[in-house]
Amino acid sequence: MAARGARVCLLGIGAAVLALAALPAGQIASDPMRNFEALPYAPARYVCYRADSAPVVDGKLNDAVWQRAPWTSDFVGIEGDDRTRPTLRTRAKMLWDDAFFYVSAEMEEPDVWGTLTDRDAIIYNDNDIEVFIDPDGDTVNYYELEVNPLGTVFDLMLPHTYRDGGPAIIAWDIAGLKLGVDVRGTLNRPGDKDEAWTVEMAMPWRILWEASAGRRPPRAGEQWRVNFSRVEWPFVVQGGRYARRMDPATAKPVPSTDSVWSPQGFRDIHMPERWGFVQFSSAVAGSGVQAFVEDPNDRVKWALRRLYYRQRRYRAEHGQYARDLATLGARSIAVDGLEFNPSLQATDDVFLITAPGFGGATVSIQQDGRVRLTRQIDRAVSREP
């Protein structure tokens, strides 16, 4: 979540139970409805190779299979500009086999510390690393997993983004999750200089496919939307212990520095349309380099997302959705290599925008943010050469 403030989340334990969590800071500090148009379409990309042997999940990343897996690009500031440039290096690796999606991350850190030890505590109140996974890329029904240096886990599922009403199902767990944390230094010992901490995760497909297309693991050539967020808090040492630094003017913690793999453009990680793409390869890690293959229909989705934000802005100003595309200025949006010709159905409270895509596909987006792609032939399309 990488979040601060007040937010209501549905726990989903038996009857509905309400609890407090937190709003992403970016939903307070910035306005995607007004500023989304200026964002470039430049999602991070990664080819995830197969593991020919299962790594030992101890957090050390010294298995031969991890050594052969490529690193992601270094994480950048969440807004993607110099204002939020991180000073500490963060990067990740990914692998897969028939049973698990393997994820690891390395966080450069001279002061490794953590305080939270209860599962599903609000882990982003500590320094942490967070993984976000949207298996079918529809920007709804996605997963979040947070881990602090103590190895404490916060995992949840979101049926919708917070901007579209959430809620967060905190009672959902990644059953069978394997987790390891390794500290290159000393944990919770102020006064010395640490090097880094690393995290290793193995997430069973039988849990992750709950929100995947066809309710199955990925096939070679398919792509999932993924992002990472690292939360780093300014701290003080009090009584020999680390604590978040407080702002004397507000009596609240000084804001964290959040770094991500694929920049969001705003201080809000819960914009799945801004996450990166992970392409699953049939090749074994270390056997060669495979190119990432872009699906041009992702650019059609991006064009529709601009209309989605224009509709949200229009409703915020007029109390209802626009009934025609001219009102939304649809002619100002272009897709390279394709005549962008959307159509709109709308009432005061709901809308559906549909557009022809590449290769005979049809792409659509609706008021809750869900984006869909259908093809003339209903089958998985491999993106591997």
C-alpha positions as CSV (number, residue, x, y, z in Angstrom):
1,M,0.0,0.0,0.0
2,A,2.8,2.4,0.7
3,A,0.2,4.6,2.3
4,R,-0.6,7.1,5.0
5,G,-3.9,8.5,6.3
6,A,-7.4,7.0,6.9
7,R,-9.1,4.5,4.7
8,V,-11.8,1.9,5.4
9,C,-11.0,-1.7,4.3
10,L,-13.2,-4.7,4.2
11,L,-11.6,-7.6,6.1
12,G,-14.0,-10.2,4.7
13,I,-14.0,-12.5,7.8
14,G,-17.4,-14.1,7.8
15,A,-19.8,-11.2,8.0
16,A,-18.5,-7.8,6.8
17,V,-16.1,-6.3,9.3
18,L,-14.7,-2.9,8.9
19,A,-11.2,-1.8,9.8
20,L,-9.0,1.3,9.3
21,A,-6.0,1.3,7.0
22,A,-4.6,4.2,5.1
23,L,-4.9,6.3,1.9
24,P,-2.0,6.4,-0.5
25,A,-0.3,9.7,0.0
26,G,-0.6,10.5,-3.7
27,Q,-4.4,10.6,-3.4
28,I,-4.0,13.6,-1.1
29,A,-1.0,15.4,-2.8
30,S,-1.8,15.0,-6.5
31,D,-4.8,14.7,-8.8
32,P,-4.5,12.0,-11.5
33,M,-7.9,13.0,-12.9
34,R,-6.4,16.4,-14.0
35,N,-2.7,15.4,-14.6
36,F,-2.9,11.9,-16.1
37,E,-2.7,13.3,-19.7
38,A,0.9,14.5,-19.2
39,L,2.2,11.0,-18.2
40,P,4.3,9.1,-20.9
41,Y,3.4,5.6,-21.7
42,A,6.6,3.8,-20.7
43,P,5.9,0.8,-18.5
44,A,8.9,-1.2,-17.2
45,R,9.4,-4.6,-18.8
46,Y,11.0,-7.9,-17.7
47,V,11.4,-11.3,-19.2
48,C,10.9,-13.9,-16.5
49,Y,12.8,-17.2,-17.2
50,R,12.1,-20.6,-15.9
51,A,13.9,-22.1,-13.0
52,D,15.5,-25.5,-13.8
53,S,15.7,-26.2,-10.1
54,A,13.8,-24.7,-7.2
55,P,15.9,-22.2,-5.2
56,V,16.2,-22.6,-1.4
57,V,14.0,-19.8,-0.1
58,D,16.2,-18.4,2.6
59,G,16.6,-14.8,1.4
60,K,20.3,-15.2,0.5
61,L,19.9,-15.3,-3.3
62,N,23.1,-17.4,-3.7
63,D,21.4,-20.3,-5.6
64,A,22.9,-20.8,-9.0
65,V,19.5,-20.3,-10.6
66,W,19.2,-16.8,-9.0
67,Q,22.7,-16.0,-10.2
68,R,21.6,-16.7,-13.8
69,A,18.4,-14.6,-13.6
70,P,18.6,-11.0,-14.7
71,W,18.0,-8.0,-12.4
72,T,15.3,-5.6,-13.1
73,S,16.3,-2.0,-13.8
74,D,17.1,-0.1,-10.6
75,F,14.0,1.3,-8.9
76,V,13.2,5.0,-9.4
77,G,11.2,7.5,-7.4
78,I,7.4,6.8,-7.5
79,E,6.6,10.0,-9.4
80,G,9.3,9.2,-11.9
81,D,11.2,12.4,-11.7
82,D,14.1,14.0,-10.0
83,R,12.0,15.2,-7.1
84,T,11.7,11.7,-5.7
85,R,15.0,10.2,-6.9
86,P,16.0,7.4,-4.4
87,T,19.4,7.6,-2.8
88,L,19.5,3.9,-2.0
89,R,19.6,1.2,-4.7
90,T,16.8,-1.3,-5.0
91,R,16.3,-4.0,-7.6
92,A,14.5,-7.3,-8.1
93,K,14.6,-10.6,-9.9
94,M,11.9,-13.0,-11.0
95,L,11.7,-16.7,-12.0
96,W,9.0,-19.3,-12.4
97,D,8.3,-23.0,-12.7
98,D,5.2,-25.2,-12.7
99,A,4.5,-24.7,-9.0
100,F,5.7,-21.2,-8.0
101,F,6.3,-17.6,-9.0
102,Y,9.6,-16.7,-7.4
103,V,10.4,-13.1,-6.6
104,S,13.5,-11.6,-4.9
105,A,14.6,-8.1,-4.1
106,E,17.8,-6.5,-2.8
107,M,17.6,-3.2,-0.8
108,E,20.8,-1.3,-0.2
109,E,20.5,-0.1,3.4
110,P,23.0,1.3,6.0
111,D,20.5,1.0,8.8
112,V,18.4,-2.2,8.7
113,W,15.5,-2.0,11.2
114,G,12.0,-3.1,11.8
115,T,9.4,-3.1,14.6
116,L,6.2,-5.0,13.4
117,T,6.0,-8.7,14.1
118,D,2.2,-9.6,13.7
119,R,1.0,-10.9,10.3
120,D,-1.2,-8.5,8.5
121,A,-0.1,-5.6,10.6
122,I,0.2,-2.4,8.5
123,I,3.7,-3.3,7.4
124,Y,4.3,-0.1,5.4
125,N,4.5,1.7,8.8
126,D,8.0,0.0,8.8
127,N,10.6,0.1,6.0
128,D,9.4,-2.6,3.6
129,I,9.4,-4.0,0.1
130,E,6.0,-4.5,-1.6
131,V,5.0,-6.6,-4.6
132,F,1.8,-5.9,-6.6
133,I,0.4,-8.5,-9.1
134,D,-2.5,-8.1,-11.6
135,P,-2.5,-11.5,-13.4
136,D,-4.9,-10.6,-16.3
137,G,-4.0,-6.9,-16.5
138,D,-7.6,-5.7,-16.2
139,T,-6.6,-3.4,-13.3
140,V,-9.1,-5.1,-10.9
141,N,-8.8,-8.2,-8.7
142,Y,-5.1,-7.8,-7.9
143,Y,-2.7,-8.8,-5.1
144,E,-0.4,-7.0,-2.7
145,L,2.3,-8.5,-0.6
146,E,4.4,-6.5,1.9
147,V,7.5,-7.7,3.9
148,N,9.6,-5.8,6.4
149,P,13.2,-6.8,7.4
150,L,11.8,-8.9,10.3
151,G,10.1,-11.1,7.7
152,T,6.6,-10.0,8.8
153,V,4.0,-10.4,6.0
154,F,1.0,-8.3,5.0
155,D,-0.9,-9.8,2.1
156,L,-4.2,-8.8,0.7
157,M,-6.4,-8.8,-2.4
158,L,-8.2,-5.8,-3.9
159,P,-11.3,-6.3,-6.0
160,H,-11.0,-2.7,-7.2
161,T,-8.5,0.1,-6.8
162,Y,-9.1,2.5,-3.9
163,R,-10.1,5.2,-6.3
164,D,-12.8,2.9,-7.6
165,G,-14.1,1.9,-4.1
166,G,-11.8,-1.0,-3.1
167,P,-12.2,-2.5,-0.6
168,A,-9.0,-4.3,0.6
169,I,-9.6,-7.9,1.6
170,I,-7.0,-8.3,4.3
171,A,-8.3,-11.7,5.4
172,W,-7.1,-13.1,2.0
173,D,-3.7,-14.9,2.4
174,I,-1.2,-16.4,0.0
175,A,-1.6,-19.9,1.3
176,G,1.6,-21.8,1.0
177,L,3.8,-18.7,0.7
178,K,7.5,-19.4,1.2
179,L,9.5,-16.4,2.5
180,G,13.1,-15.8,3.4
181,V,14.9,-12.6,4.6
182,D,18.6,-12.1,4.9
183,V,20.3,-9.1,6.5
184,R,23.8,-8.2,5.3
185,G,24.7,-6.5,8.6
186,T,22.9,-6.3,11.9
187,L,19.2,-5.9,12.4
188,N,18.0,-3.3,14.9
189,R,21.5,-2.3,16.1
190,P,22.0,1.5,15.8
191,G,25.5,2.9,15.5
192,D,26.9,0.4,13.0
193,K,26.7,0.5,9.2
194,D,24.8,-2.3,7.4
195,E,25.1,-3.2,3.7
196,A,21.7,-4.4,2.5
197,W,18.7,-6.7,3.2
198,T,17.3,-9.2,0.7
199,V,14.0,-10.9,0.4
200,E,13.0,-14.1,-1.4
201,M,9.5,-15.2,-2.0
202,A,7.8,-18.3,-3.6
203,M,4.1,-17.8,-4.3
204,P,2.1,-20.8,-5.4
205,W,0.3,-20.5,-8.7
206,R,-2.7,-22.3,-7.1
207,I,-3.3,-19.1,-5.2
208,L,-2.3,-16.5,-7.8
209,W,-4.4,-18.0,-10.6
210,E,-7.6,-17.0,-8.6
211,A,-7.5,-13.7,-10.5
212,S,-5.8,-14.9,-13.7
213,A,-7.3,-15.4,-17.2
214,G,-8.8,-18.8,-17.3
215,R,-8.0,-19.4,-13.6
216,R,-4.6,-21.0,-14.4
217,P,-0.9,-20.3,-14.2
218,P,0.6,-18.3,-17.0
219,R,1.7,-19.9,-20.3
220,A,5.0,-19.1,-22.0
221,G,4.7,-15.9,-23.8
222,E,1.9,-14.4,-21.7
223,Q,2.4,-11.2,-19.7
224,W,1.2,-10.2,-16.2
225,R,1.2,-6.7,-14.8
226,V,3.6,-6.4,-11.8
227,N,5.1,-3.6,-9.8
228,F,7.3,-3.2,-6.7
229,S,7.4,-0.5,-4.1
230,R,10.0,0.2,-1.5
231,V,9.0,2.3,1.5
232,E,11.9,4.0,3.4
233,W,11.1,6.2,6.5
234,P,13.3,8.9,7.9
235,F,14.2,7.8,11.4
236,V,15.7,8.7,14.8
237,V,17.3,6.6,17.5
238,Q,15.5,6.8,20.9
239,G,16.6,4.8,23.9
240,G,18.8,2.7,21.6
241,R,15.9,1.9,19.3
242,Y,14.9,3.0,15.8
243,A,11.7,5.0,15.4
244,R,10.1,7.0,12.6
245,R,11.0,10.7,12.7
246,M,8.1,12.9,13.7
247,D,7.2,16.3,12.3
248,P,6.9,18.6,15.3
249,A,4.5,20.9,13.4
250,T,2.0,18.0,12.7
251,A,3.0,15.4,15.3
252,K,2.9,12.9,12.4
253,P,5.7,10.9,10.8
254,V,7.8,12.7,8.3
255,P,6.7,11.3,4.9
256,S,8.5,8.2,3.6
257,T,10.5,8.0,0.4
258,D,8.9,5.5,-2.0
259,S,10.8,4.0,-4.9
260,V,9.3,1.7,-7.5
261,W,10.2,-0.5,-10.5
262,S,7.8,1.1,-12.9
263,P,7.1,4.8,-12.2
264,Q,3.6,5.7,-11.3
265,G,3.7,9.4,-12.1
266,F,1.9,10.1,-8.8
267,R,2.4,9.2,-5.1
268,D,-0.1,6.4,-5.5
269,I,1.0,2.8,-6.2
270,H,-2.6,1.7,-6.6
271,M,-2.8,2.7,-10.3
272,P,-2.3,-0.8,-12.0
273,E,-2.4,0.8,-15.4
274,R,1.0,2.2,-14.6
275,W,2.6,-1.1,-13.5
276,G,5.3,-2.9,-15.5
277,F,4.9,-6.0,-17.7
278,V,6.4,-9.4,-16.8
279,Q,6.7,-11.8,-19.8
280,F,7.0,-15.5,-18.9
281,S,9.5,-17.4,-21.0
282,S,9.8,-21.1,-21.7
283,A,13.6,-20.7,-21.7
284,V,15.6,-21.7,-18.7
285,A,17.4,-18.8,-16.9
286,G,20.9,-18.5,-18.2
287,S,20.3,-20.3,-21.5
288,G,20.0,-17.2,-23.6
289,V,18.4,-13.8,-23.9
290,Q,14.8,-13.5,-25.1
291,A,13.3,-10.3,-26.4
292,F,10.2,-8.7,-24.8
293,V,7.4,-8.6,-27.3
294,E,5.0,-5.7,-27.0
295,D,1.3,-6.2,-27.5
296,P,0.2,-3.1,-29.5
297,N,-3.2,-3.4,-27.9
298,D,-1.7,-2.2,-24.7
299,R,-1.5,1.2,-26.3
300,V,-5.2,1.0,-27.1
301,K,-5.8,0.3,-23.5
302,W,-3.7,3.4,-22.6
303,A,-5.8,5.5,-25.0
304,L,-9.0,4.3,-23.4
305,R,-7.6,5.0,-19.9
306,R,-7.2,8.6,-20.9
307,L,-10.9,8.7,-21.7
308,Y,-11.7,7.0,-18.4
309,Y,-9.9,9.8,-16.5
310,R,-11.7,12.4,-18.5
311,Q,-15.0,10.8,-17.6
312,R,-14.1,10.8,-14.0
313,R,-13.2,14.4,-14.2
314,Y,-16.4,15.3,-16.0
315,R,-18.5,13.5,-13.4
316,A,-16.7,15.2,-10.5
317,E,-17.5,18.6,-12.1
318,H,-21.1,17.9,-13.4
319,G,-22.4,15.1,-11.2
320,Q,-22.9,12.6,-14.1
321,Y,-20.9,11.0,-16.9
322,A,-20.6,12.6,-20.3
323,R,-23.0,11.0,-22.9
324,D,-20.9,11.6,-26.0
325,L,-17.2,11.4,-27.0
326,A,-17.1,14.9,-28.4
327,T,-17.6,16.2,-24.9
328,L,-14.6,14.2,-23.8
329,G,-12.4,15.4,-26.7
330,A,-11.8,11.9,-28.0
331,R,-10.5,13.2,-31.3
332,S,-7.4,14.5,-29.5
333,I,-6.3,11.0,-28.7
334,A,-4.3,9.0,-31.2
335,V,-2.8,5.5,-31.3
336,D,0.2,5.0,-33.6
337,G,-0.5,2.5,-36.4
338,L,-4.2,2.4,-35.8
339,E,-7.3,4.6,-36.4
340,F,-8.6,5.1,-32.9
341,N,-12.4,5.0,-33.3
342,P,-14.0,4.5,-29.9
343,S,-17.7,4.3,-29.1
344,L,-19.5,5.3,-25.9
345,Q,-22.5,4.0,-24.0
346,A,-23.3,6.0,-20.8
347,T,-25.9,6.8,-18.2
348,D,-25.4,9.3,-15.3
349,D,-23.8,6.6,-13.2
350,V,-22.1,4.0,-15.6
351,F,-20.3,4.0,-18.9
352,L,-18.7,1.6,-21.3
353,I,-16.1,2.8,-23.9
354,T,-15.2,0.3,-26.7
355,A,-12.6,0.6,-29.5
356,P,-11.3,-1.7,-32.2
357,G,-7.8,-2.8,-31.5
358,F,-4.9,-4.4,-33.5
359,G,-5.3,-7.9,-35.0
360,G,-9.1,-7.9,-34.9
361,A,-9.2,-7.3,-31.1
362,T,-11.8,-5.3,-29.3
363,V,-10.8,-3.3,-26.2
364,S,-13.1,-1.8,-23.6
365,I,-13.1,0.1,-20.4
366,Q,-15.9,0.9,-17.9
367,Q,-16.6,3.2,-15.0
368,D,-15.0,0.9,-12.4
369,G,-11.7,1.0,-14.3
370,R,-11.9,-2.6,-15.6
371,V,-10.3,-3.0,-19.0
372,R,-11.1,-5.9,-21.2
373,L,-9.6,-7.3,-24.5
374,T,-11.4,-9.8,-26.6
375,R,-10.1,-11.4,-29.8
376,Q,-11.9,-12.9,-32.8
377,I,-10.4,-16.2,-31.8
378,D,-10.9,-16.9,-28.1
379,R,-7.5,-18.4,-27.3
380,A,-4.3,-17.5,-25.5
381,V,-2.0,-15.7,-27.9
382,S,1.7,-16.5,-27.4
383,R,4.1,-13.6,-27.6
384,E,7.1,-15.8,-27.8
385,P,8.8,-16.0,-31.2
